[in-house]
Amino acid sequence: MNSAVRAPVPVLAIRAIALHDIFFLSDRPHWFRNYRENFGKF
């Protein structure tokens, strides 16, 4: 089993949004709209 799955405590990793993350927003127009409102156009 992967060592990340066997972590001794639950962990949540949070990172800043990256330019390529925009591809994951394409199926949800309201998420994409919020992204553009917060981070502008590219």
N, C-alpha and C positions, 0 to 999 in steps of 0.2 A: 504494500500500500504506500502511496505517496506520503512523504513526511509532513507535507502541509496539511494533509487530512488528519494526521495524528497529533495535531498541536495540543499541548497540555491544557490550554485555555482557549475559549472562543475569541477570535480576533476579527476586527473589521478594518480593512485598509481603505483609506480615502485619499484620493489624489486629485490634482487639478485636471480639468477637462483639457484634452489635447485636440488638435485640429482633426485628426483622423476619427475621433469619436463622433463626428457629425454623421458618419455613415450609419450609426446605430439609431439615430434620431429620425431617419427618413420614413419609417413606418408609422410614426406618431406625429402628425402635423402640429399638434399643440405643443409638444416638447420642442420641436424644431423652432417654432415661433418664439417660445420662451428663450431658447438658446440665442437666437438672433437679437432679441430685445436686450439680453444681458451682455453679449459679447460682440455684437455688430456683424457686419458682412465681411466675407473674405473674397 
